[in-house]
């Protein structure tokens, strides 16, 4: 469900209800173990974030 949100990309499990309110130009990715929320303008940095998680938490969240 989207309320007063624009230009957002959302990926979540099919059986999960996601409600966005007041977000603009964001990426929201929800998996079993990880929730990522970042500005679309920073999408190129996601690879860096993933590498940082891997360095600190290992492969558990990959």
CHARMM internal coordinates of N, CA and C (Angstrom, degrees):
IC EDIT
DIST 1 N 1 CA 1.4434
DIST 1 CA 1 C 1.5200
ANGL 1 N 1 CA 1 C 108.33
DIST 1 C 2 N 1.2985
ANGL 1 CA 1 C 2 N 116.17
DIHE 1 N 1 CA 1 C 2 N 135.04
DIST 2 N 2 CA 1.4565
ANGL 1 C 2 N 2 CA 121.51
DIHE 1 CA 1 C 2 N 2 CA -178.67
DIST 2 CA 2 C 1.5278
ANGL 2 N 2 CA 2 C 109.20
DIHE 1 C 2 N 2 CA 2 C -120.94
DIST 2 C 3 N 1.3196
ANGL 2 CA 2 C 3 N 115.44
DIHE 2 N 2 CA 2 C 3 N 123.03
DIST 3 N 3 CA 1.4587
ANGL 2 C 3 N 3 CA 121.75
DIHE 2 CA 2 C 3 N 3 CA 179.35
DIST 3 CA 3 C 1.5246
ANGL 3 N 3 CA 3 C 107.52
DIHE 2 C 3 N 3 CA 3 C -125.97
DIST 3 C 4 N 1.3004
ANGL 3 CA 3 C 4 N 116.69
DIHE 3 N 3 CA 3 C 4 N 115.03
DIST 4 N 4 CA 1.4600
ANGL 3 C 4 N 4 CA 121.72
DIHE 3 CA 3 C 4 N 4 CA 176.52
DIST 4 CA 4 C 1.5318
ANGL 4 N 4 CA 4 C 112.03
DIHE 3 C 4 N 4 CA 4 C 55.28
DIST 4 C 5 N 1.3309
ANGL 4 CA 4 C 5 N 117.12
DIHE 4 N 4 CA 4 C 5 N 40.84
DIST 5 N 5 CA 1.4578
ANGL 4 C 5 N 5 CA 122.26
DIHE 4 CA 4 C 5 N 5 CA 177.06
DIST 5 CA 5 C 1.5250
ANGL 5 N 5 CA 5 C 107.74
DIHE 4 C 5 N 5 CA 5 C -128.30
DIST 5 C 6 N 1.3333
ANGL 5 CA 5 C 6 N 116.35
DIHE 5 N 5 CA 5 C 6 N 144.16
DIST 6 N 6 CA 1.4588
ANGL 5 C 6 N 6 CA 120.37
DIHE 5 CA 5 C 6 N 6 CA -178.12
DIST 6 CA 6 C 1.5185
ANGL 6 N 6 CA 6 C 111.09
DIHE 5 C 6 N 6 CA 6 C -136.27
DIST 6 C 7 N 1.3230
ANGL 6 CA 6 C 7 N 115.34
DIHE 6 N 6 CA 6 C 7 N 152.98
DIST 7 N 7 CA 1.4645
ANGL 6 C 7 N 7 CA 124.43
DIHE 6 CA 6 C 7 N 7 CA 173.32
DIST 7 CA 7 C 1.5293
ANGL 7 N 7 CA 7 C 113.10
DIHE 6 C 7 N 7 CA 7 C 51.27
DIST 7 C 8 N 1.3162
ANGL 7 CA 7 C 8 N 118.11
DIHE 7 N 7 CA 7 C 8 N 41.03
DIST 8 N 8 CA 1.4592
ANGL 7 C 8 N 8 CA 122.03
DIHE 7 CA 7 C 8 N 8 CA 179.58
DIST 8 CA 8 C 1.5236
ANGL 8 N 8 CA 8 C 110.04
DIHE 7 C 8 N 8 CA 8 C -105.56
DIST 8 C 9 N 1.3278
ANGL 8 CA 8 C 9 N 115.80
DIHE 8 N 8 CA 8 C 9 N 144.84
DIST 9 N 9 CA 1.4540
ANGL 8 C 9 N 9 CA 122.27
DIHE 8 CA 8 C 9 N 9 CA 173.82
DIST 9 CA 9 C 1.5321
ANGL 9 N 9 CA 9 C 106.44
DIHE 8 C 9 N 9 CA 9 C -108.87
DIST 9 C 10 N 1.3261
ANGL 9 CA 9 C 10 N 116.30
DIHE 9 N 9 CA 9 C 10 N 124.95
DIST 10 N 10 CA 1.4653
ANGL 9 C 10 N 10 CA 120.47
DIHE 9 CA 9 C 10 N 10 CA -175.74
DIST 10 CA 10 C 1.5237
ANGL 10 N 10 CA 10 C 109.15
DIHE 9 C 10 N 10 CA 10 C -128.18
DIST 10 C 11 N 1.3458
ANGL 10 CA 10 C 11 N 115.76
DIHE 10 N 10 CA 10 C 11 N 132.25
DIST 11 N 11 CA 1.4575
ANGL 10 C 11 N 11 CA 121.70
DIHE 10 CA 10 C 11 N 11 CA 173.56
DIST 11 CA 11 C 1.5161
ANGL 11 N 11 CA 11 C 107.06
DIHE 10 C 11 N 11 CA 11 C -131.96
DIST 11 C 12 N 1.3185
ANGL 11 CA 11 C 12 N 115.43
DIHE 11 N 11 CA 11 C 12 N 123.07
DIST 12 N 12 CA 1.4653
ANGL 11 C 12 N 12 CA 120.84
DIHE 11 CA 11 C 12 N 12 CA -179.63
DIST 12 CA 12 C 1.5233
ANGL 12 N 12 CA 12 C 107.98
DIHE 11 C 12 N 12 CA 12 C -149.25
DIST 12 C 13 N 1.3278
ANGL 12 CA 12 C 13 N 116.99
DIHE 12 N 12 CA 12 C 13 N 161.45
DIST 13 N 13 CA 1.4627
ANGL 12 C 13 N 13 CA 119.42
DIHE 12 CA 12 C 13 N 13 CA 176.86
DIST 13 CA 13 C 1.5328
ANGL 13 N 13 CA 13 C 110.99
DIHE 12 C 13 N 13 CA 13 C -56.92
DIST 13 C 14 N 1.3209
ANGL 13 CA 13 C 14 N 116.30
DIHE 13 N 13 CA 13 C 14 N 146.02
DIST 14 N 14 CA 1.4680
ANGL 13 C 14 N 14 CA 121.65
DIHE 13 CA 13 C 14 N 14 CA -178.08
DIST 14 CA 14 C 1.5148
ANGL 14 N 14 CA 14 C 113.67
DIHE 13 C 14 N 14 CA 14 C -57.73
DIST 14 C 15 N 1.3226
ANGL 14 CA 14 C 15 N 116.74
DIHE 14 N 14 CA 14 C 15 N -31.52
DIST 15 N 15 CA 1.4668
ANGL 14 C 15 N 15 CA 119.92
DIHE 14 CA 14 C 15 N 15 CA -175.59
DIST 15 CA 15 C 1.5335
ANGL 15 N 15 CA 15 C 112.77
DIHE 14 C 15 N 15 CA 15 C -92.72
DIST 15 C 16 N 1.3408
ANGL 15 CA 15 C 16 N 117.30
DIHE 15 N 15 CA 15 C 16 N 10.53
DIST 16 N 16 CA 1.4575
ANGL 15 C 16 N 16 CA 120.85
DIHE 15 CA 15 C 16 N 16 CA -179.26
DIST 16 CA 16 C 1.5241
ANGL 16 N 16 CA 16 C 109.73
DIHE 15 C 16 N 16 CA 16 C -108.85
DIST 16 C 17 N 1.3088
ANGL 16 CA 16 C 17 N 116.04
DIHE 16 N 16 CA 16 C 17 N 129.89
DIST 17 N 17 CA 1.4541
ANGL 16 C 17 N 17 CA 121.43
DIHE 16 CA 16 C 17 N 17 CA 175.37
DIST 17 CA 17 C 1.5298
ANGL 17 N 17 CA 17 C 108.34
DIHE 16 C 17 N 17 CA 17 C -81.03
DIST 17 C 18 N 1.3254
ANGL 17 CA 17 C 18 N 115.80
DIHE 17 N 17 CA 17 C 18 N 126.79
DIST 18 N 18 CA 1.4593
ANGL 17 C 18 N 18 CA 121.51
DIHE 17 CA 17 C 18 N 18 CA 177.37
DIST 18 CA 18 C 1.5211
ANGL 18 N 18 CA 18 C 107.34
DIHE 17 C 18 N 18 CA 18 C -119.28
DIST 18 C 19 N 1.3077
ANGL 18 CA 18 C 19 N 116.32
DIHE 18 N 18 CA 18 C 19 N 129.15
DIST 19 N 19 CA 1.4495
ANGL 18 C 19 N 19 CA 121.47
DIHE 18 CA 18 C 19 N 19 CA 177.54
DIST 19 CA 19 C 1.5267
ANGL 19 N 19 CA 19 C 107.97
DIHE 18 C 19 N 19 CA 19 C -121.93
DIST 19 C 20 N 1.3349
ANGL 19 CA 19 C 20 N 116.36
DIHE 19 N 19 CA 19 C 20 N 120.70
DIST 20 N 20 CA 1.4580
ANGL 19 C 20 N 20 CA 121.18
DIHE 19 CA 19 C 20 N 20 CA 177.60
DIST 20 CA 20 C 1.5145
ANGL 20 N 20 CA 20 C 108.64
DIHE 19 C 20 N 20 CA 20 C -108.11
DIST 20 C 21 N 1.3033
ANGL 20 CA 20 C 21 N 117.15
DIHE 20 N 20 CA 20 C 21 N 134.32
DIST 21 N 21 CA 1.4554
ANGL 20 C 21 N 21 CA 121.47
DIHE 20 CA 20 C 21 N 21 CA 177.00
DIST 21 CA 21 C 1.5166
ANGL 21 N 21 CA 21 C 108.33
DIHE 20 C 21 N 21 CA 21 C -138.42
DIST 21 C 22 N 1.3158
ANGL 21 CA 21 C 22 N 115.91
DIHE 21 N 21 CA 21 C 22 N 126.31
DIST 22 N 22 CA 1.4470
ANGL 21 C 22 N 22 CA 121.20
DIHE 21 CA 21 C 22 N 22 CA 172.50
DIST 22 CA 22 C 1.5142
ANGL 22 N 22 CA 22 C 116.12
DIHE 21 C 22 N 22 CA 22 C 75.98
DIST 22 C 23 N 1.3251
ANGL 22 CA 22 C 23 N 118.49
DIHE 22 N 22 CA 22 C 23 N 12.75
DIST 23 N 23 CA 1.4569
ANGL 22 C 23 N 23 CA 119.90
DIHE 22 CA 22 C 23 N 23 CA 179.08
DIST 23 CA 23 C 1.5160
ANGL 23 N 23 CA 23 C 109.83
DIHE 22 C 23 N 23 CA 23 C -94.00
DIST 23 C 24 N 1.3346
ANGL 23 CA 23 C 24 N 116.07
DIHE 23 N 23 CA 23 C 24 N 149.10
DIST 24 N 24 CA 1.4547
ANGL 23 C 24 N 24 CA 121.23
DIHE 23 CA 23 C 24 N 24 CA 178.14
DIST 24 CA 24 C 1.5189
ANGL 24 N 24 CA 24 C 109.23
DIHE 23 C 24 N 24 CA 24 C -138.84
DIST 24 C 25 N 1.3318
ANGL 24 CA 24 C 25 N 116.11
DIHE 24 N 24 CA 24 C 25 N 123.94
DIST 25 N 25 CA 1.4568
ANGL 24 C 25 N 25 CA 122.54
DIHE 24 CA 24 C 25 N 25 CA 173.30
DIST 25 CA 25 C 1.5307
ANGL 25 N 25 CA 25 C 111.66
DIHE 24 C 25 N 25 CA 25 C 61.13
DIST 25 C 26 N 1.3232
ANGL 25 CA 25 C 26 N 116.62
DIHE 25 N 25 CA 25 C 26 N 50.50
DIST 26 N 26 CA 1.4582
ANGL 25 C 26 N 26 CA 122.28
DIHE 25 CA 25 C 26 N 26 CA -177.22
DIST 26 CA 26 C 1.5284
ANGL 26 N 26 CA 26 C 111.15
DIHE 25 C 26 N 26 CA 26 C -119.44
DIST 26 C 27 N 1.3346
ANGL 26 CA 26 C 27 N 115.07
DIHE 26 N 26 CA 26 C 27 N 157.80
DIST 27 N 27 CA 1.4613
ANGL 26 C 27 N 27 CA 122.96
DIHE 26 CA 26 C 27 N 27 CA 171.05
DIST 27 CA 27 C 1.5182
ANGL 27 N 27 CA 27 C 106.74
DIHE 26 C 27 N 27 CA 27 C -110.98
DIST 27 C 28 N 1.3235
ANGL 27 CA 27 C 28 N 116.39
DIHE 27 N 27 CA 27 C 28 N 128.22
DIST 28 N 28 CA 1.4636
ANGL 27 C 28 N 28 CA 122.17
DIHE 27 CA 27 C 28 N 28 CA 177.67
DIST 28 CA 28 C 1.5240
ANGL 28 N 28 CA 28 C 107.18
DIHE 27 C 28 N 28 CA 28 C -127.74
DIST 28 C 29 N 1.3323
ANGL 28 CA 28 C 29 N 116.22
DIHE 28 N 28 CA 28 C 29 N 117.05
DIST 29 N 29 CA 1.4634
ANGL 28 C 29 N 29 CA 121.01
DIHE 28 CA 28 C 29 N 29 CA 178.54
DIST 29 CA 29 C 1.5185
ANGL 29 N 29 CA 29 C 107.76
DIHE 28 C 29 N 29 CA 29 C -125.77
DIST 29 C 30 N 1.3132
ANGL 29 CA 29 C 30 N 115.87
DIHE 29 N 29 CA 29 C 30 N 123.17
DIST 30 N 30 CA 1.4590
ANGL 29 C 30 N 30 CA 122.10
DIHE 29 CA 29 C 30 N 30 CA -178.84
DIST 30 CA 30 C 1.5151
ANGL 30 N 30 CA 30 C 108.48
DIHE 29 C 30 N 30 CA 30 C -120.97
DIST 30 C 31 N 1.3261
ANGL 30 CA 30 C 31 N 116.33
DIHE 30 N 30 CA 30 C 31 N 121.37
DIST 31 N 31 CA 1.4628
ANGL 30 C 31 N 31 CA 121.41
DIHE 30 CA 30 C 31 N 31 CA 174.45
DIST 31 CA 31 C 1.5274
ANGL 31 N 31 CA 31 C 107.41
DIHE 30 C 31 N 31 CA 31 C -119.14
DIST 31 C 32 N 1.2947
ANGL 31 CA 31 C 32 N 116.75
DIHE 31 N 31 CA 31 C 32 N -174.99
DIST 32 N 32 CA 1.4593
ANGL 31 C 32 N 32 CA 120.73
DIHE 31 CA 31 C 32 N 32 CA 179.92
DIST 32 CA 32 C 1.5272
ANGL 32 N 32 CA 32 C 111.75
DIHE 31 C 32 N 32 CA 32 C -58.94
DIST 32 C 33 N 1.3459
ANGL 32 CA 32 C 33 N 116.71
DIHE 32 N 32 CA 32 C 33 N -41.14
DIST 33 N 33 CA 1.4599
ANGL 32 C 33 N 33 CA 120.92
DIHE 32 CA 32 C 33 N 33 CA -172.86
DIST 33 CA 33 C 1.5269
ANGL 33 N 33 CA 33 C 115.12
DIHE 32 C 33 N 33 CA 33 C -109.29
DIST 33 C 34 N 1.3204
ANGL 33 CA 33 C 34 N 117.40
DIHE 33 N 33 CA 33 C 34 N -14.92
DIST 34 N 34 CA 1.4675
ANGL 33 C 34 N 34 CA 119.88
DIHE 33 CA 33 C 34 N 34 CA -170.94
DIST 34 CA 34 C 1.5220
ANGL 34 N 34 CA 34 C 110.67
DIHE 33 C 34 N 34 CA 34 C -135.49
DIST 34 C 35 N 1.3223
ANGL 34 CA 34 C 35 N 115.45
DIHE 34 N 34 CA 34 C 35 N 140.22
DIST 35 N 35 CA 1.4592
ANGL 34 C 35 N 35 CA 122.40
DIHE 34 CA 34 C 35 N 35 CA 171.33
DIST 35 CA 35 C 1.5218
ANGL 35 N 35 CA 35 C 107.05
DIHE 34 C 35 N 35 CA 35 C -121.79
DIST 35 C 36 N 1.3419
ANGL 35 CA 35 C 36 N 116.61
DIHE 35 N 35 CA 35 C 36 N 119.99
DIST 36 N 36 CA 1.4643
ANGL 35 C 36 N 36 CA 122.42
DIHE 35 CA 35 C 36 N 36 CA 179.02
DIST 36 CA 36 C 1.5149
ANGL 36 N 36 CA 36 C 108.50
DIHE 35 C 36 N 36 CA 36 C -113.67
DIST 36 C 37 N 1.3118
ANGL 36 CA 36 C 37 N 116.26
DIHE 36 N 36 CA 36 C 37 N 128.11
DIST 37 N 37 CA 1.4587
ANGL 36 C 37 N 37 CA 122.32
DIHE 36 CA 36 C 37 N 37 CA 174.96
DIST 37 CA 37 C 1.5234
ANGL 37 N 37 CA 37 C 106.35
DIHE 36 C 37 N 37 CA 37 C -133.30
DIST 37 C 38 N 1.3314
ANGL 37 CA 37 C 38 N 116.71
DIHE 37 N 37 CA 37 C 38 N 118.72
DIST 38 N 38 CA 1.4621
ANGL 37 C 38 N 38 CA 119.49
DIHE 37 CA 37 C 38 N 38 CA 178.37
DIST 38 CA 38 C 1.5243
ANGL 38 N 38 CA 38 C 110.12
DIHE 37 C 38 N 38 CA 38 C -150.50
DIST 38 C 39 N 1.3118
ANGL 38 CA 38 C 39 N 115.51
DIHE 38 N 38 CA 38 C 39 N 162.03
DIST 39 N 39 CA 1.4498
ANGL 38 C 39 N 39 CA 121.10
DIHE 38 CA 38 C 39 N 39 CA 177.65
DIST 39 CA 39 C 1.5247
ANGL 39 N 39 CA 39 C 109.15
DIHE 38 C 39 N 39 CA 39 C -71.37
DIST 39 C 40 N 1.3307
ANGL 39 CA 39 C 40 N 116.86
DIHE 39 N 39 CA 39 C 40 N 140.59
DIST 40 N 40 CA 1.4563
ANGL 39 C 40 N 40 CA 120.34
DIHE 39 CA 39 C 40 N 40 CA 178.29
DIST 40 CA 40 C 1.5237
ANGL 40 N 40 CA 40 C 111.58
DIHE 39 C 40 N 40 CA 40 C -57.66
DIST 40 C 41 N 1.2986
ANGL 40 CA 40 C 41 N 117.56
DIHE 40 N 40 CA 40 C 41 N -33.60
DIST 41 N 41 CA 1.4577
ANGL 40 C 41 N 41 CA 120.23
DIHE 40 CA 40 C 41 N 41 CA -179.30
DIST 41 CA 41 C 1.5256
ANGL 41 N 41 CA 41 C 112.23
DIHE 40 C 41 N 41 CA 41 C -64.23
DIST 41 C 42 N 1.3328
ANGL 41 CA 41 C 42 N 117.50
DIHE 41 N 41 CA 41 C 42 N -16.67
DIST 42 N 42 CA 1.4638
ANGL 41 C 42 N 42 CA 122.20
DIHE 41 CA 41 C 42 N 42 CA 178.79
DIST 42 CA 42 C 1.5256
ANGL 42 N 42 CA 42 C 112.71
DIHE 41 C 42 N 42 CA 42 C -102.57
DIST 42 C 43 N 1.3306
ANGL 42 CA 42 C 43 N 117.58
DIHE 42 N 42 CA 42 C 43 N 13.30
DIST 43 N 43 CA 1.4605
ANGL 42 C 43 N 43 CA 119.95
DIHE 42 CA 42 C 43 N 43 CA -173.71
DIST 43 CA 43 C 1.5210
ANGL 43 N 43 CA 43 C 112.98
DIHE 42 C 43 N 43 CA 43 C -59.90
DIST 43 C 44 N 1.3230
ANGL 43 CA 43 C 44 N 118.59
DIHE 43 N 43 CA 43 C 44 N -29.03
DIST 44 N 44 CA 1.4637
ANGL 43 C 44 N 44 CA 120.45
DIHE 43 CA 43 C 44 N 44 CA 178.94
DIST 44 CA 44 C 1.5277
ANGL 44 N 44 CA 44 C 111.56
DIHE 43 C 44 N 44 CA 44 C -67.28
DIST 44 C 45 N 1.3102
ANGL 44 CA 44 C 45 N 117.64
DIHE 44 N 44 CA 44 C 45 N -20.22
DIST 45 N 45 CA 1.4580
ANGL 44 C 45 N 45 CA 121.60
DIHE 44 CA 44 C 45 N 45 CA 179.73
DIST 45 CA 45 C 1.5207
ANGL 45 N 45 CA 45 C 112.78
DIHE 44 C 45 N 45 CA 45 C -84.14
DIST 45 C 46 N 1.3197
ANGL 45 CA 45 C 46 N 118.03
DIHE 45 N 45 CA 45 C 46 N -7.77
DIST 46 N 46 CA 1.4687
ANGL 45 C 46 N 46 CA 120.24
DIHE 45 CA 45 C 46 N 46 CA -178.44
DIST 46 CA 46 C 1.5202
ANGL 46 N 46 CA 46 C 110.50
DIHE 45 C 46 N 46 CA 46 C -58.14
DIST 46 C 47 N 1.3212
ANGL 46 CA 46 C 47 N 118.38
DIHE 46 N 46 CA 46 C 47 N -39.85
DIST 47 N 47 CA 1.4719
ANGL 46 C 47 N 47 CA 121.00
DIHE 46 CA 46 C 47 N 47 CA 177.54
DIST 47 CA 47 C 1.5274
ANGL 47 N 47 CA 47 C 110.51
DIHE 46 C 47 N 47 CA 47 C -58.70
DIST 47 C 48 N 1.3162
ANGL 47 CA 47 C 48 N 116.72
DIHE 47 N 47 CA 47 C 48 N -39.22
DIST 48 N 48 CA 1.4657
ANGL 47 C 48 N 48 CA 120.38
DIHE 47 CA 47 C 48 N 48 CA 177.31
DIST 48 CA 48 C 1.5236
ANGL 48 N 48 CA 48 C 110.65
DIHE 47 C 48 N 48 CA 48 C -65.75
DIST 48 C 49 N 1.3231
ANGL 48 CA 48 C 49 N 116.85
DIHE 48 N 48 CA 48 C 49 N -41.24
DIST 49 N 49 CA 1.4642
ANGL 48 C 49 N 49 CA 120.59
DIHE 48 CA 48 C 49 N 49 CA 178.77
DIST 49 CA 49 C 1.5284
ANGL 49 N 49 CA 49 C 110.44
DIHE 48 C 49 N 49 CA 49 C -62.19
DIST 49 C 50 N 1.3277
ANGL 49 CA 49 C 50 N 116.04
DIHE 49 N 49 CA 49 C 50 N -43.12
DIST 50 N 50 CA 1.4672
ANGL 49 C 50 N 50 CA 121.11
DIHE 49 CA 49 C 50 N 50 CA 179.40
DIST 50 CA 50 C 1.5268
ANGL 50 N 50 CA 50 C 109.78
DIHE 49 C 50 N 50 CA 50 C -62.11
DIST 50 C 51 N 1.3271
ANGL 50 CA 50 C 51 N 117.79
DIHE 50 N 50 CA 50 C 51 N -44.02
DIST 51 N 51 CA 1.4604
ANGL 50 C 51 N 51 CA 121.52
DIHE 50 CA 50 C 51 N 51 CA 178.36
DIST 51 CA 51 C 1.5262
ANGL 51 N 51 CA 51 C 110.95
DIHE 50 C 51 N 51 CA 51 C -62.29
DIST 51 C 52 N 1.3225
ANGL 51 CA 51 C 52 N 116.69
DIHE 51 N 51 CA 51 C 52 N -39.07
DIST 52 N 52 CA 1.4703
ANGL 51 C 52 N 52 CA 121.37
DIHE 51 CA 51 C 52 N 52 CA 178.55
DIST 52 CA 52 C 1.5319
ANGL 52 N 52 CA 52 C 110.99
DIHE 51 C 52 N 52 CA 52 C -64.67
DIST 52 C 53 N 1.3157
ANGL 52 CA 52 C 53 N 116.77
DIHE 52 N 52 CA 52 C 53 N -43.59
DIST 53 N 53 CA 1.4693
ANGL 52 C 53 N 53 CA 120.72
DIHE 52 CA 52 C 53 N 53 CA 176.97
DIST 53 CA 53 C 1.5250
ANGL 53 N 53 CA 53 C 109.83
DIHE 52 C 53 N 53 CA 53 C -61.16
DIST 53 C 54 N 1.3228
ANGL 53 CA 53 C 54 N 116.51
DIHE 53 N 53 CA 53 C 54 N -44.92
DIST 54 N 54 CA 1.4638
ANGL 53 C 54 N 54 CA 120.39
DIHE 53 CA 53 C 54 N 54 CA -179.40
DIST 54 CA 54 C 1.5283
ANGL 54 N 54 CA 54 C 110.77
DIHE 53 C 54 N 54 CA 54 C -61.57
DIST 54 C 55 N 1.3296
ANGL 54 CA 54 C 55 N 116.67
DIHE 54 N 54 CA 54 C 55 N -40.61
DIST 55 N 55 CA 1.4787
ANGL 54 C 55 N 55 CA 120.53
DIHE 54 CA 54 C 55 N 55 CA 178.82
DIST 55 CA 55 C 1.5264
ANGL 55 N 55 CA 55 C 111.89
DIHE 54 C 55 N 55 CA 55 C -62.41
DIST 55 C 56 N 1.3198
ANGL 55 CA 55 C 56 N 115.73
DIHE 55 N 55 CA 55 C 56 N -41.24
DIST 56 N 56 CA 1.4701
ANGL 55 C 56 N 56 CA 119.35
DIHE 55 CA 55 C 56 N 56 CA -174.24
DIST 56 CA 56 C 1.5244
ANGL 56 N 56 CA 56 C 114.37
DIHE 55 C 56 N 56 CA 56 C -92.47
DIST 56 C 57 N 1.3366
ANGL 56 CA 56 C 57 N 117.23
DIHE 56 N 56 CA 56 C 57 N -26.86
DIST 57 N 57 CA 1.4609
ANGL 56 C 57 N 57 CA 120.30
DIHE 56 CA 56 C 57 N 57 CA -174.81
DIST 57 CA 57 C 1.5166
ANGL 57 N 57 CA 57 C 113.87
DIHE 56 C 57 N 57 CA 57 C -119.60
DIST 57 C 58 N 1.3364
ANGL 57 CA 57 C 58 N 117.74
DIHE 57 N 57 CA 57 C 58 N -2.36
DIST 58 N 58 CA 1.4594
ANGL 57 C 58 N 58 CA 121.06
DIHE 57 CA 57 C 58 N 58 CA -178.58
DIST 58 CA 58 C 1.5283
ANGL 58 N 58 CA 58 C 111.15
DIHE 57 C 58 N 58 CA 58 C 75.95
DIST 58 C 59 N 1.3204
ANGL 58 CA 58 C 59 N 116.00
DIHE 58 N 58 CA 58 C 59 N -158.80
DIST 59 N 59 CA 1.4658
ANGL 58 C 59 N 59 CA 121.80
DIHE 58 CA 58 C 59 N 59 CA -176.14
DIST 59 CA 59 C 1.5193
ANGL 59 N 59 CA 59 C 114.09
DIHE 58 C 59 N 59 CA 59 C -85.98
DIST 59 C 60 N 1.3198
ANGL 59 CA 59 C 60 N 117.55
DIHE 59 N 59 CA 59 C 60 N -0.69
DIST 60 N 60 CA 1.4702
ANGL 59 C 60 N 60 CA 120.63
DIHE 59 CA 59 C 60 N 60 CA -175.63
DIST 60 CA 60 C 1.5229
ANGL 60 N 60 CA 60 C 112.58
DIHE 59 C 60 N 60 CA 60 C -54.24
DIST 60 C 61 N 1.3214
ANGL 60 CA 60 C 61 N 118.34
DIHE 60 N 60 CA 60 C 61 N -37.35
DIST 61 N 61 CA 1.4595
ANGL 60 C 61 N 61 CA 121.73
DIHE 60 CA 60 C 61 N 61 CA -174.89
DIST 61 CA 61 C 1.5216
ANGL 61 N 61 CA 61 C 113.86
DIHE 60 C 61 N 61 CA 61 C -102.57
DIST 61 C 62 N 1.3114
ANGL 61 CA 61 C 62 N 117.23
DIHE 61 N 61 CA 61 C 62 N 10.44
DIST 62 N 62 CA 1.4636
ANGL 61 C 62 N 62 CA 120.95
DIHE 61 CA 61 C 62 N 62 CA -177.47
DIST 62 CA 62 C 1.4997
ANGL 62 N 62 CA 62 C 111.80
DIHE 61 C 62 N 62 CA 62 C -90.25
END
COOR INIT
IC SEED 1 N 1 CA 1 C
IC BUILD
